Amino acid sequence: MQPDAVSHMWVRDEPPRPLDFVSLAALSDSFFPRIFLRRHKYVAIGTVSLTTYFHVDSSELREQGDRHVFGNVRAVNYRNGYFDQSAEIWSADAQLLASTHQLVYYRE
């Protein structure tokens, strides 16, 4: 078992397109489920809740263009068949674009 499940990655739409709120929401849900990293195997999972907060307005998103964004994700707790993970999406110039929190069921 891996001691933590923290990941950092650069992501963007493929094919590249200017970032908008729909794209930012999708990128906020692009992280590999932490339980797979923690256990080094696939298990049945299902999202119970996913909340995404936008920290920019549409003009700030337009400035981002189609450049990569930086994703930072970590799991917080695994217990009783559930885990949660929190993530942030940052611009290349270190501006927080979105944050997200997800609760996930997994089969033990």
C-alpha positions in Angstrom: 0.0 0.0 0.0 1.3 3.4 -0.9 1.6 5.7 2.2 0.0 8.7 0.5 -1.9 9.5 -2.7 -0.7 12.9 -3.8 -0.3 13.8 -7.4 0.9 16.8 -9.4 0.3 17.1 -13.1 -0.1 19.5 -16.0 -3.3 19.0 -17.9 -5.4 20.7 -20.7 -8.0 19.7 -23.2 -7.0 17.6 -26.2 -7.3 19.0 -28.8 -6.3 22.2 -27.2 -9.0 24.9 -26.9 -9.4 28.1 -24.8 -10.3 27.4 -21.2 -13.9 28.1 -20.2 -16.0 27.0 -17.2 -17.1 23.8 -18.8 -13.6 22.8 -19.5 -12.4 23.9 -16.1 -15.1 21.8 -14.4 -14.1 18.7 -16.5 -10.4 19.2 -15.7 -11.3 19.4 -12.0 -12.7 15.8 -12.4 -9.7 14.5 -14.4 -7.7 13.1 -11.5 -7.1 9.3 -11.2 -9.0 8.0 -8.2 -6.7 8.1 -5.2 -7.8 4.6 -4.0 -6.2 3.1 -7.1 -2.9 4.7 -6.3 -3.1 3.8 -2.6 -3.9 0.1 -3.2 -2.1 -0.4 -6.6 -5.1 -2.1 -8.0 -8.5 -1.3 -9.4 -11.6 -1.6 -7.2 -15.2 -0.8 -7.8 -15.8 2.9 -7.1 -18.6 5.5 -7.5 -18.7 9.2 -6.9 -21.1 10.2 -4.1 -20.5 13.9 -4.3 -18.3 16.3 -6.3 -18.2 20.0 -5.5 -16.1 22.4 -7.6 -15.5 26.0 -6.8 -14.4 28.5 -9.4 -11.9 31.2 -8.2 -11.8 33.3 -11.4 -14.2 35.1 -13.7 -14.7 34.6 -17.4 -12.2 37.4 -18.4 -9.5 35.7 -16.2 -10.3 32.4 -17.9 -9.9 34.0 -21.3 -6.4 35.1 -20.3 -5.5 31.5 -19.7 -6.1 30.6 -23.4 -5.3 27.0 -24.2 -2.2 26.7 -22.0 -1.8 23.8 -19.6 -3.0 24.2 -16.1 -1.4 22.6 -13.0 -3.4 20.1 -11.0 -2.6 19.2 -7.4 -4.6 16.4 -5.8 -4.5 14.5 -2.5 -6.6 12.0 -0.6 -7.6 13.0 2.9 -9.3 10.0 4.5 -10.1 6.3 3.7 -12.6 4.7 6.0 -15.6 2.4 5.9 -15.7 2.0 2.1 -15.3 5.7 1.4 -12.5 8.1 0.6 -12.3 11.8 -0.2 -10.0 13.7 -2.3 -9.3 17.4 -2.7 -7.7 19.2 -5.6 -6.7 22.6 -7.0 -6.3 23.7 -10.5 -3.7 26.5 -10.9 -2.7 28.6 -13.9 1.0 28.6 -15.1 1.4 32.0 -13.4 0.3 30.5 -10.0 -3.3 31.8 -9.9 -5.9 29.5 -8.3 -8.5 28.8 -11.0 -10.6 26.1 -9.2 -10.7 23.9 -6.2 -12.7 20.7 -5.8 -13.6 18.1 -3.2 -15.0 14.6 -4.0 -16.4 11.9 -1.8 -16.1 8.4 -3.4 -17.5 5.0 -2.4 -15.2 2.0 -3.0 -15.8 -1.7 -2.5 -13.4 -3.1 0.0 
